[in-house]
Amino acid sequence: MRALAKEIASTSARRELTHPGRAPSVAAGPHGRFDATPQEIAHYIGQITAELSTMARKSDLGLLAYFLQMAHAEARTLCRKFEHDAGRHSL
């Protein structure tokens, strides 16, 4: 199973897996909350959905690839919104 995961993961995803401090921790805490900010979670979901969309497309799973690409686009939109809002608050 590990060999398959390493084969599928992109270089950036592998780097994050081998350097846990660089990727947000998305493990659920004691009350079901995640140990990351909404911005970090949106960024992580954007990365994962991009990977999954590519896998689905290469496996001729067109509709699934489409939905994953839509999730990726939404995550990117949220990341840009978070960045824009953070820029406004720092003025």
C-alpha positions in Angstrom: 0.0 0.0 0.0 2.8 2.4 0.8 4.5 1.8 -2.5 1.2 2.7 -4.3 0.8 5.9 -2.2 4.4 7.0 -3.0 3.9 6.3 -6.7 0.7 8.3 -6.8 1.8 11.3 -4.7 3.4 14.2 -6.5 6.8 15.6 -5.6 5.3 18.3 -3.5 3.0 16.0 -1.7 5.8 13.6 -1.0 7.9 16.5 0.4 5.0 17.4 2.7 4.6 13.8 3.9 8.3 13.5 4.7 8.4 17.0 6.4 5.3 17.0 8.6 6.0 20.5 10.0 5.4 22.0 6.5 1.9 20.6 6.0 -1.0 21.5 8.2 -2.1 18.9 10.7 -5.6 17.9 9.7 -6.2 15.3 12.4 -9.4 15.8 14.3 -8.9 16.8 17.9 -10.9 15.7 21.0 -14.0 17.7 20.0 -14.0 16.8 16.3 -12.2 20.1 15.4 -9.2 20.2 13.2 -5.8 21.4 14.4 -5.4 23.9 11.6 -6.9 27.2 10.5 -9.6 27.3 7.8 -7.1 28.8 5.4 -4.7 25.9 6.0 -7.4 23.4 5.5 -8.6 25.0 2.3 -5.1 25.0 1.0 -4.6 21.4 1.9 -7.9 20.4 0.3 -6.9 22.3 -2.8 -3.7 20.3 -3.1 -5.4 17.0 -2.5 -8.3 17.5 -4.9 -5.8 18.6 -7.6 -4.0 15.3 -7.1 -7.2 13.2 -7.0 -8.6 15.0 -10.1 -5.5 14.1 -12.0 -5.7 10.5 -10.9 -9.4 10.3 -11.9 -8.8 11.9 -15.3 -5.9 9.5 -16.0 -8.2 6.6 -15.1 -11.0 7.8 -17.4 -13.3 8.8 -14.6 -14.5 12.0 -16.2 -17.4 13.0 -14.0 -15.4 12.3 -10.8 -12.4 14.3 -12.2 -14.8 17.2 -13.0 -16.3 17.2 -9.4 -12.8 17.1 -7.9 -11.6 19.9 -10.2 -14.6 22.0 -9.0 -13.6 21.3 -5.4 -10.1 22.3 -6.2 -11.3 25.6 -7.8 -13.5 26.4 -4.8 -10.5 25.7 -2.4 -8.3 28.1 -4.5 -11.0 30.8 -4.4 -11.3 30.5 -0.7 -7.5 30.7 -0.3 -7.4 33.9 -2.4 -10.3 35.3 -0.3 -8.4 34.5 3.0 -5.3 36.1 1.6 -7.2 39.2 0.5 -9.0 39.5 3.9 -5.7 39.1 5.7 -4.2 41.9 3.6 -7.1 44.2 4.3 -6.8 43.6 8.1 -3.1 44.3 8.2 -3.5 47.8 6.8 
